[in-house]
Amino acid sequence: MLEKFGGNDRDDRNLRDRNLTDTDRQRLVRERMEAHGIGEDEALRLVLNEEQLAVGKREVEAGEVGVRKHVETEHVHQNVPLRHDEVEVERRPITDGYTAAGTGATIGQGEDIRIPLHAEEAVVEKRVVPKEELVVRKREVVETENVDATLRRERAEVDRDTTHLRDDRLDDDRPGRV
């Protein structure tokens, strides 16, 4: 496109255009534009684009949490005091004149004494009692994540077809940049 309207490489242009006046240069550009069907009041446009970062979000399944119960066993040892009856037999000599003849008892006839004995024994009973309660819910947490990207932009280089400019620096102070 630059060649179409009289533009060319800066080094070649400088060598050839040193002898042209501003009026000659303007006339040359106007003639070339008219030769391609572009009038003086018409302008050519070049759109410069750039990339912009657009970060969005989407919801994805991040996993699953399961809560379940399992049974653990524990062997416990507990001391329990238990009572029981024991028989105690005491032998005493009769010294107060009480005689066997005075009781009317005969030898060999069964005089038995029965004393019931009692004992406590441990009775183990297991009961299920509630100990604690788990309340399971989810909550939303917001974290900040840094997203890095490389963005591109288009720049235009303008080769000026004039020698009267001492410096081709434009708005951004870089040679040949717009």
KEKE-3310 file (N, C-alpha, C; in steps of 0.2 Angstrom, whole numbers, plus 5000, padded with zeros to 4 digits):
npx = (5004:5010:5019:5010:5006:5017:5025:5039:5054:5062:5076:5079:5069:5074:5086:5082:5072:5078:5080:5067:5055:5043:5031:5032:5032:5019:5011:5015:5010:4997:4994:4996:4987:4975:4976:4973:4960:4956:4950:4955:4948:4944:4948:4959:4957:4964:4962:4966:4969:4967:4970:4960:4959:4947:4941:4931:4920:4916:4906:4912:4912:4920:4924:4919:4913:4912:4903:4903:4898:4907:4911:4920:4930:4933:4941:4936:4940:4933:4932:4921:4913:4907:4895:4894:4888:4896:4899:4901:4907:4907:4914:4909:4912:4900:4896:4887:4879:4870:4864:4865:4855:4845:4839:4831:4835:4841:4854:4860:4848:4842:4846:4846:4853:4849:4855:4852:4862:4868:4873:4881:4881:4890:4881:4881:4876:4873:4870:4864:4868:4866:4880:4887:4883:4884:4884:4883:4887:4889:4899:4901:4917:4927:4940:4955:4962:4976:4977:4986:4991:4996:4994:4990:4993:4990:5001:5004:5015:5022:5028:5035:5034:5042:5055:5057:5055:5063:5064:5056:5048:5033:5018:5020:5034:5042:5052:5044:5032:5014)
npy = (4994:5006:5008:5010:5023:5031:5028:5021:5011:5019:5022:5021:5031:5043:5045:5047:5057:5069:5079:5084:5096:5103:5106:5099:5086:5085:5086:5075:5064:5067:5065:5052:5046:5050:5043:5031:5032:5039:5053:5070:5074:5062:5049:5037:5023:5014:5002:4999:4986:4979:4967:4963:4959:4948:4941:4927:4917:4900:4887:4873:4855:4852:4841:4829:4827:4815:4809:4797:4784:4773:4758:4757:4747:4745:4739:4738:4740:4738:4740:4732:4733:4719:4711:4697:4683:4674:4659:4657:4648:4646:4638:4634:4630:4623:4630:4634:4626:4620:4606:4592:4583:4590:4596:4588:4581:4568:4558:4557:4559:4569:4585:4598:4613:4626:4639:4652:4658:4673:4682:4695:4697:4703:4711:4714:4726:4734:4750:4761:4777:4794:4803:4813:4826:4828:4841:4844:4854:4865:4879:4894:4900:4913:4916:4924:4923:4925:4929:4927:4934:4936:4950:4957:4970:4981:4991:5006:5010:5024:5030:5044:5054:5065:5077:5088:5087:5086:5076:5060:5057:5053:5054:5045:5046:5037:5032:5032:5027:5026)
npz = (5000:5004:4994:4983:4985:4985:4995:5003:5008:5022:5021:5007:5002:5008:5001:4988:4989:4994:4985:4982:4984:4997:4990:4978:4983:4989:4978:4971:4979:4979:4965:4964:4972:4966:4954:4958:4961:4972:4979:4984:4996:5001:5013:5018:5028:5042:5053:5069:5080:5096:5109:5123:5140:5145:5158:5163:5173:5177:5184:5191:5195:5210:5217:5230:5246:5258:5272:5284:5296:5306:5316:5330:5341:5359:5372:5389:5406:5421:5439:5450:5465:5474:5484:5495:5505:5518:5527:5544:5556:5573:5587:5603:5619:5631:5646:5655:5662:5654:5647:5636:5640:5644:5634:5627:5616:5605:5601:5585:5579:5566:5566:5557:5551:5541:5531:5521:5509:5501:5486:5476:5459:5444:5432:5416:5405:5390:5384:5371:5370:5365:5360:5353:5340:5323:5312:5296:5283:5269:5265:5256:5250:5245:5235:5229:5214:5204:5187:5173:5157:5140:5130:5114:5103:5089:5080:5070:5058:5051:5037:5032:5019:5017:5017:5025:5038:5053:5062:5064:5074:5083:5092:5103:5105:5098:5085:5069:5074:5078)
capx = (5000:5014:5022:5005:5005:5023:5029:5044:5058:5065:5083:5078:5066:5079:5091:5078:5068:5081:5079:5060:5052:5036:5026:5033:5030:5012:5009:5016:5006:4990:4993:4996:4980:4970:4977:4970:4953:4955:4950:4958:4944:4943:4953:4960:4957:4967:4959:4971:4966:4971:4967:4959:4958:4940:4941:4925:4920:4911:4906:4913:4912:4927:4924:4914:4914:4907:4904:4900:4900:4910:4911:4927:4929:4937:4941:4936:4941:4930:4931:4914:4913:4901:4895:4892:4888:4900:4897:4906:4906:4911:4913:4910:4910:4895:4899:4882:4875:4865:4866:4861:4849:4840:4836:4827:4838:4844:4860:4858:4842:4844:4845:4850:4852:4850:4855:4852:4868:4867:4879:4880:4885:4890:4877:4884:4871:4875:4865:4866:4866:4869:4886:4888:4880:4888:4880:4887:4884:4894:4899:4905:4923:4929:4948:4957:4967:4979:4977:4991:4990:5000:4989:4994:4990:4993:5004:5005:5021:5021:5034:5033:5037:5044:5062:5057:5054:5070:5063:5050:5045:5026:5015:5023:5041:5046:5053:5039:5026:5008)
capy = (5000:5012:5009:5013:5030:5034:5027:5016:5011:5025:5023:5023:5037:5048:5046:5049:5063:5074:5085:5086:5102:5101:5106:5093:5080:5085:5085:5068:5060:5069:5062:5044:5045:5051:5038:5025:5033:5042:5060:5074:5074:5055:5047:5030:5021:5008:5001:4996:4982:4977:4962:4965:4953:4947:4935:4925:4912:4895:4883:4866:4851:4852:4835:4827:4825:4810:4808:4791:4782:4766:4756:4756:4743:4747:4734:4742:4736:4742:4736:4733:4729:4714:4708:4690:4680:4668:4655:4658:4643:4647:4633:4636:4625:4624:4631:4637:4620:4618:4600:4589:4580:4595:4599:4583:4579:4562:4557:4553:4562:4575:4592:4601:4620:4629:4646:4654:4663:4677:4685:4699:4696:4708:4711:4718:4728:4739:4754:4765:4784:4799:4806:4820:4826:4831:4845:4845:4859:4868:4886:4897:4904:4917:4917:4928:4920:4929:4927:4931:4933:4941:4953:4960:4976:4983:4998:5008:5013:5029:5032:5051:5056:5072:5078:5094:5085:5084:5070:5057:5055:5055:5055:5041:5048:5032:5033:5029:5024:5030)
capz = (5000:5004:4987:4979:4986:4985:5001:5002:5014:5024:5018:4999:5002:5010:4996:4982:4991:4996:4981:4981:4988:5000:4985:4974:4987:4990:4971:4969:4983:4976:4958:4965:4975:4960:4949:4961:4962:4978:4979:4990:5002:5004:5017:5019:5035:5044:5060:5073:5085:5102:5113:5130:5144:5148:5163:5166:5178:5176:5189:5189:5201:5212:5221:5234:5253:5261:5280:5286:5303:5307:5323:5334:5348:5364:5378:5395:5412:5427:5445:5453:5471:5474:5491:5496:5512:5519:5533:5549:5561:5579:5591:5610:5625:5635:5652:5659:5664:5649:5645:5631:5642:5646:5627:5624:5610:5605:5597:5579:5575:5561:5567:5552:5551:5534:5531:5514:5507:5495:5483:5471:5453:5440:5426:5411:5401:5386:5382:5366:5371:5360:5363:5350:5334:5318:5308:5290:5278:5265:5264:5250:5251:5240:5235:5223:5210:5199:5180:5169:5150:5136:5126:5108:5100:5083:5079:5063:5056:5046:5033:5030:5012:5017:5020:5029:5045:5055:5066:5062:5080:5083:5099:5108:5105:5095:5077:5065:5078:5080)
cpx = (5004:5017:5017:5005:5011:5027:5034:5048:5061:5072:5083:5075:5070:5083:5087:5074:5071:5081:5072:5058:5045:5031:5026:5031:5022:5009:5009:5011:4999:4989:4993:4989:4975:4970:4974:4963:4951:4955:4954:4955:4942:4949:4953:4960:4960:4965:4965:4967:4970:4967:4966:4957:4951:4940:4934:4925:4915:4911:4907:4913:4919:4928:4918:4916:4909:4908:4900:4902:4903:4911:4918:4925:4934:4936:4941:4937:4938:4929:4924:4914:4906:4901:4892:4892:4893:4898:4903:4904:4910:4909:4914:4908:4904:4897:4893:4877:4870:4868:4862:4855:4843:4836:4831:4829:4841:4850:4858:4852:4844:4842:4850:4848:4853:4850:4856:4858:4866:4873:4877:4884:4885:4885:4879:4878:4874:4869:4868:4863:4869:4874:4887:4884:4884:4883:4885:4883:4890:4893:4903:4911:4925:4937:4949:4963:4970:4979:4982:4990:4994:4995:4993:4990:4994:4995:5004:5012:5020:5027:5032:5037:5039:5051:5062:5057:5061:5070:5056:5046:5038:5024:5018:5031:5045:5046:5048:5033:5020:5005)
cpy = (5006:5013:5012:5020:5034:5033:5021:5015:5017:5027:5025:5029:5043:5050:5049:5056:5069:5081:5087:5092:5099:5101:5100:5086:5079:5083:5078:5063:5061:5065:5055:5042:5045:5046:5031:5026:5036:5049:5063:5073:5067:5053:5039:5028:5015:5007:4997:4993:4981:4971:4965:4959:4953:4940:4933:4920:4906:4891:4876:4862:4850:4846:4834:4825:4820:4809:4802:4789:4775:4765:4754:4752:4745:4742:4739:4737:4740:4738:4738:4729:4725:4711:4700:4688:4674:4665:4656:4653:4645:4641:4635:4630:4627:4624:4633:4632:4618:4611:4597:4585:4584:4598:4594:4580:4572:4562:4554:4556:4568:4581:4595:4609:4622:4636:4648:4659:4667:4680:4690:4697:4702:4707:4716:4720:4734:4743:4759:4772:4789:4802:4813:4820:4830:4835:4846:4849:4862:4875:4888:4901:4907:4918:4921:4924:4925:4926:4931:4929:4938:4944:4957:4966:4978:4990:4999:5011:5018:5031:5039:5052:5063:5073:5084:5093:5083:5077:5067:5055:5058:5055:5051:5041:5042:5033:5029:5025:5029:5027)
cpz = (5000:4997:4982:4979:4987:4991:5000:5009:5015:5021:5011:4998:5003:5004:4990:4983:4993:4992:4979:4986:4991:4994:4980:4977:4987:4983:4969:4973:4980:4969:4959:4967:4970:4955:4952:4963:4968:4978:4985:4996:5005:5008:5017:5026:5037:5051:5063:5079:5091:5106:5120:5134:5147:5152:5165:5171:5175:5182:5187:5196:5203:5217:5225:5241:5255:5269:5281:5293:5302:5314:5325:5340:5352:5370:5384:5401:5418:5433:5448:5460:5472:5481:5490:5503:5512:5526:5538:5554:5567:5584:5598:5615:5629:5642:5657:5662:5659:5646:5639:5633:5643:5639:5625:5618:5610:5600:5591:5575:5572:5563:5562:5552:5544:5534:5524:5514:5501:5493:5478:5465:5448:5434:5421:5406:5396:5383:5376:5369:5367:5364:5360:5343:5329:5314:5302:5285:5274:5265:5259:5252:5245:5240:5229:5220:5204:5192:5176:5161:5146:5131:5120:5106:5093:5083:5072:5063:5050:5043:5030:5023:5012:5020:5024:5036:5047:5059:5065:5068:5081:5091:5104:5108:5102:5088:5074:5068:5079:5086)
residu = (MET:LEU:GLU:LYS:PHE:GLY:GLY:ASN:ASP:ARG:ASP:ASP:ARG:ASN:LEU:ARG:ASP:ARG:ASN:LEU:THR:ASP:THR:ASP:ARG:GLN:ARG:LEU:VAL:ARG:GLU:ARG:MET:GLU:ALA:HIS:GLY:ILE:GLY:GLU:ASP:GLU:ALA:LEU:ARG:LEU:VAL:LEU:ASN:GLU:GLU:GLN:LEU:ALA:VAL:GLY:LYS:ARG:GLU:VAL:GLU:ALA:GLY:GLU:VAL:GLY:VAL:ARG:LYS:HIS:VAL:GLU:THR:GLU:HIS:VAL:HIS:GLN:ASN:VAL:PRO:LEU:ARG:HIS:ASP:GLU:VAL:GLU:VAL:GLU:ARG:ARG:PRO:ILE:THR:ASP:GLY:TYR:THR:ALA:ALA:GLY:THR:GLY:ALA:THR:ILE:GLY:GLN:GLY:GLU:ASP:ILE:ARG:ILE:PRO:LEU:HIS:ALA:GLU:GLU:ALA:VAL:VAL:GLU:LYS:ARG:VAL:VAL:PRO:LYS:GLU:GLU:LEU:VAL:VAL:ARG:LYS:ARG:GLU:VAL:VAL:GLU:THR:GLU:ASN:VAL:ASP:ALA:THR:LEU:ARG:ARG:GLU:ARG:ALA:GLU:VAL:ASP:ARG:ASP:THR:THR:HIS:LEU:ARG:ASP:ASP:ARG:LEU:ASP:ASP:ASP:ARG:PRO:GLY:ARG:VAL)
# end
